[in-house]
């Protein structure tokens, strides 16, 4: 196993949208043969699975109010909260590294993490079921995998010193009318691993914990002793290109919701209003509205009014022609919204 250094210009990257795109680049483009490992820490974000509906999983208004990013991964799995108290680890496998790792076997990737945590004092940490790492029956890591050709990524999020209250708020959806056949998150009791570690590891920062974990995983006393591939300027140029094309686009992170086939973001002087909706047989069959222009009460009211409305300019404008809509936007708001919904 070797380490893949994902720092940029000598500095760690904390942008969750950038970090979440790295595995796709590594297994689809770079394709370093063998068994690589990346580790990174994210700024506050909620990461959702590729087949999840954000409205059924996430408190979208809370995310927008608290500047928490929403990131859609290309792998499956449930919705998880990240902040700088979390550590993300991903094994990047290309070809056959001949070290016992194989697609679909979470245990072979979980065991080195468990061994390292045991060595650091968290002796109660164990694998529960197929892919959850737990202490006292409380989850501190959930694992996922994504495959492409002869490569795949297998990893998870290790809760070290995460803000559990913020996670609870962010993962408590306010929508109770969104139903459909998408992947639902398996809600579990969660915990941070920090308090279970030996005393010398309980006052370290997340970055220091990351370093100590790497020492244990690679059985070294210095990072210089680890075989490491450092992402180059050329690597970052391709990563930036992929971000611009897909992963840093609202259409991917917010708009790709199963059950919804349309996404619009309309910006006014006072803020933005965002629509996810579906159109069937010339009518709006499903509607979700969020943003910072409408109160939750008015967003819910407008969702109800627009559901079932004919998908044409006259019907949409008439439905949107409400005092609370004009107050939130401007006098021409209803016409502009209708035009944008039809565009």
C-alpha positions in Angstrom: 0.0 0.0 0.0 1.2 3.5 -0.8 -0.1 7.0 0.2 -1.5 9.5 -2.3 -0.9 13.0 -1.1 -3.9 15.2 -2.0 -2.5 18.5 -0.7 -2.3 21.4 -3.2 0.7 23.7 -3.3 1.8 22.2 0.0 -1.5 23.0 1.7 -4.3 20.6 2.7 -7.5 20.9 0.7 -10.7 21.3 2.9 -13.2 21.9 0.1 -15.6 18.9 0.3 -16.7 19.2 -3.3 -13.1 19.0 -4.5 -12.2 16.2 -2.1 -15.3 14.1 -3.0 -14.3 14.2 -6.6 -10.8 12.9 -6.1 -11.6 9.2 -6.1 -13.3 9.5 -9.5 -10.2 11.1 -10.9 -7.9 8.5 -9.3 -9.8 5.4 -10.6 -11.0 6.8 -13.9 -8.0 9.0 -15.1 -4.8 8.6 -13.1 -5.1 4.8 -12.6 -2.0 4.3 -10.5 -1.6 0.5 -10.4 -1.8 -1.1 -7.0 -3.3 -0.2 -3.6 -3.3 3.6 -2.8 -4.7 5.4 0.2 -6.0 9.0 0.5 -7.0 10.8 3.6 -8.5 14.2 3.9 -10.6 16.5 6.2 -13.6 18.5 4.9 -15.2 21.8 5.8 -18.8 21.4 7.0 -20.8 19.5 4.4 -23.5 16.8 3.9 -22.5 14.1 1.5 -25.4 12.2 -0.1 -25.4 9.0 -2.2 -25.8 9.0 -5.9 -29.3 7.5 -5.7 -30.7 9.6 -2.8 -33.3 12.4 -2.8 -31.9 15.3 -0.7 -35.4 16.4 0.4 -36.0 13.1 2.0 -32.6 13.0 3.7 -31.3 16.5 4.4 -32.5 19.7 6.1 -31.8 21.8 3.1 -32.8 25.2 4.7 -30.4 24.5 7.6 -27.6 23.8 5.2 -28.2 27.1 3.3 -28.6 29.1 6.5 -25.3 27.7 8.0 -23.2 27.7 4.8 -22.9 23.9 4.8 -22.2 22.5 1.4 -24.2 19.7 -0.2 -22.1 17.2 -2.1 -23.4 14.2 -4.1 -21.0 11.3 -4.4 -20.9 9.0 -7.4 -21.1 6.0 -5.0 -24.1 4.7 -3.2 -24.6 4.8 0.5 -26.5 7.1 2.8 -26.3 10.8 3.8 -23.5 11.7 6.2 -22.3 14.9 7.8 -18.7 16.0 7.6 -16.8 18.8 9.3 -13.2 19.3 10.4 -13.8 16.8 13.2 -14.0 14.0 10.7 -11.4 12.1 8.8 -12.2 10.6 5.4 -10.1 7.6 4.2 -10.4 5.9 0.8 -8.5 2.9 -0.6 -7.8 3.4 -4.3 -7.4 0.0 -6.0 -6.4 -0.3 -9.6 -5.7 -3.8 -11.0 -4.9 -6.6 -8.6 -2.5 -5.4 -5.9 -2.1 -9.0 -4.7 -2.6 -8.0 -1.0 -5.9 -9.7 -0.3 -8.1 -6.8 -1.1 -11.1 -7.4 -3.3 -14.2 -5.6 -4.5 -17.2 -5.9 -2.2 -15.2 -7.0 0.9 -15.5 -4.2 3.4 -13.9 -6.2 6.1 -10.5 -6.3 4.5 -10.5 -2.5 4.4 -12.0 -2.0 7.8 -9.5 -4.2 9.6 -6.4 -2.0 9.2 -8.4 1.0 10.6 -9.6 -1.1 13.5 -6.1 -2.4 14.2 -4.8 1.2 14.2 -7.6 2.4 16.6 -7.0 -0.5 18.9 -3.3 0.4 19.0 -4.4 4.0 19.9 -6.5 2.8 22.8 -10.0 2.3 21.2 -10.0 -1.4 21.8 -13.8 -1.7 21.7 -14.0 -0.6 18.0 -15.4 -3.4 15.8 -17.0 -4.1 12.5 -20.8 -4.4 12.7 -22.7 -6.0 9.8 -21.2 -5.4 6.4 -19.8 -1.9 6.5 -20.3 -0.1 9.8 -17.5 0.5 12.4 -19.0 0.8 15.9 -18.1 1.3 19.6 -20.6 0.4 22.2 -23.1 -0.2 19.3 -22.7 3.4 18.2 -21.5 4.0 14.7 -18.4 6.1 14.1 -17.7 5.1 10.5 -19.8 3.9 7.6 -18.1 2.6 4.4 -19.0 2.7 0.7 -17.5 1.5 -2.5 -17.5 2.8 -6.1 -16.2 0.9 -9.2 -15.0 1.9 -12.6 -13.3 -0.5 -15.0 -10.5 -2.3 -13.2 -10.4 0.3 -10.5 -12.5 1.0 -7.4 -12.5 3.1 -4.3 -13.4 1.8 -0.8 -13.5 3.9 2.2 -15.5 5.8 4.8 -15.8 8.7 7.2 -14.2 8.4 10.6 -15.9 10.5 13.3 -13.1 11.8 15.5 -14.5 15.0 17.1 -17.5 15.9 14.9 -20.2 18.4 15.9 -22.9 15.8 16.6 -25.6 18.5 17.2 -24.9 20.0 13.8 -25.0 16.6 12.2 -28.4 15.9 13.8 -29.8 19.2 12.5 -28.4 18.8 9.0 -29.7 15.2 8.6 -33.1 15.9 9.9 -35.2 16.6 6.8 -38.0 19.1 7.0 -39.9 17.6 4.0 -42.4 15.0 5.1 -44.3 14.7 1.8 -41.5 13.5 -0.4 -41.9 9.8 -1.2 -40.4 7.6 -3.9 -38.2 4.7 -4.8 -34.8 6.0 -3.9 -32.2 4.9 -1.5 -33.1 5.8 2.1 -30.4 6.4 4.7 -30.1 3.9 7.6 -30.2 6.2 10.6 -27.9 4.9 13.4 -26.8 6.1 16.8 -23.4 7.7 16.3 -20.4 8.6 18.4 -17.0 10.2 18.2 -14.0 7.9 18.6 -11.9 10.6 20.4 -13.1 9.9 23.9 -12.3 6.2 23.5 -8.6 6.7 22.6 -5.7 6.6 25.0 -5.1 9.9 26.9 -2.2 11.0 24.7 -4.5 11.1 21.7 -7.5 12.9 23.2 -6.1 16.4 23.0 -4.7 16.3 19.4 -6.3 18.1 16.5 -7.9 16.3 13.6 -4.8 16.8 11.5 -2.6 15.4 14.2 -5.0 12.5 14.6 -4.7 11.9 10.8 -0.9 11.8 11.1 -1.0 9.4 14.0 -3.4 7.1 12.2 -1.1 7.1 9.1 1.9 6.1 11.4 -0.1 3.1 12.6 -1.4 2.1 9.2 2.0 2.1 7.6 3.9 1.1 10.7 6.3 4.0 10.5 7.4 6.9 12.8 7.6 9.6 10.1 5.6 10.5 7.0 8.8 10.6 5.1 9.1 6.8 5.5 5.8 6.2 3.5 5.9 5.6 -0.2 3.9 8.5 -1.5 2.6 9.8 -4.8 2.0 13.6 -4.8 -0.7 15.0 -7.0 1.0 17.2 -9.7 -0.1 20.4 -11.4 -1.2 18.3 -14.3 -3.3 16.1 -12.0 -5.0 19.2 -10.6 -5.7 20.6 -14.0 -7.7 17.6 -14.9 -9.4 17.5 -11.5 -10.4 21.2 -12.0 -11.8 20.3 -15.4 -13.9 17.5 -13.9 -15.2 19.8 -11.2 -16.2 22.5 -13.8 -17.9 19.9 -16.0 -19.9 18.1 -13.3 -19.0 17.8 -9.6 -19.0 21.5 -8.8 -22.4 22.1 -10.5 -25.7 22.6 -8.7 -27.4 20.4 -11.3 -25.3 17.5 -10.0 -25.3 18.2 -6.2 -28.8 19.6 -5.8 -30.6 18.7 -9.0 -29.9 15.0 -9.5 -32.7 13.9 -7.2 -34.5 10.6 -8.1 -38.2 11.3 -8.7 -37.4 14.9 -9.9 -36.4 15.6 -13.5 -36.1 19.4 -13.5 -33.9 21.8 -11.6 -34.0 25.6 -11.7 -32.2 28.3 -9.6 -33.5 31.8 -10.1 -31.6 34.7 -8.5 -33.1 38.1 -7.5 -31.6 41.1 -5.8 -32.7 39.8 -2.4 -31.5 36.2 -2.9 -32.3 33.0 -4.7 -35.2 30.6 -5.0 -34.6 27.0 -6.1 -37.0 24.6 -7.6 -36.7 20.8 -8.0 -39.7 19.4 -9.8 -41.1 16.7 -12.1 -43.3 17.1 -15.1 -45.6 14.3 -16.3 -48.4 14.5 -18.9 -48.1 18.3 -19.2 -48.5 18.9 -15.5 -46.1 19.5 -12.5 -46.4 16.2 -10.6 -43.9 16.9 -7.9 -42.4 20.1 -6.5 -39.8 21.0 -3.9 -38.8 24.7 -3.2 -36.0 26.1 -1.1 -33.6 29.0 -1.1 -33.3 32.2 1.0 -36.1 34.2 -0.5 -39.1 32.5 0.9 -39.9 31.5 4.5 -40.4 27.8 5.1 -44.2 28.5 5.5 -44.4 30.3 2.1 -42.1 27.7 0.3 -44.5 24.9 1.5 -47.5 26.9 0.4 -46.0 27.5 -3.0 -45.0 23.9 -3.4 -48.7 22.9 -2.8 -50.0 25.5 -5.2 -47.7 24.5 -8.0 -48.2 20.7 -7.7 -50.7 19.6 -10.3 -50.6 22.9 -12.3 -50.4 22.7 -16.1 -46.9 23.2 -17.3 -47.5 26.3 -19.5 -46.8 30.0 -19.2 -50.4 31.1 -18.5 -51.1 28.5 -15.8 -47.7 29.0 -14.1 -47.9 32.8 -14.1 -51.4 32.8 -12.7 -50.4 30.4 -9.9 -47.3 32.4 -9.0 -49.2 35.7 -9.0 -49.4 35.9 -5.3 -48.7 38.8 -2.9 -46.1 36.8 -0.9 -44.3 35.9 -4.1 -44.1 39.5 -5.4 -43.0 40.6 -1.9 -40.1 38.1 -1.9 -39.0 38.8 -5.5 -40.3 41.9 -7.2 -43.4 43.1 -9.2 -42.3 41.0 -12.2 -41.3 38.0 -10.1 -44.3 35.8 -11.1 -43.6 36.2 -14.9 -39.9 35.7 -14.5 -40.3 32.6 -12.3 -42.8 31.1 -14.8 -40.4 31.8 -17.7 -37.5 30.2 -15.8 -39.5 27.1 -14.9 -40.3 26.7 -18.6 -36.8 27.3 -19.9 
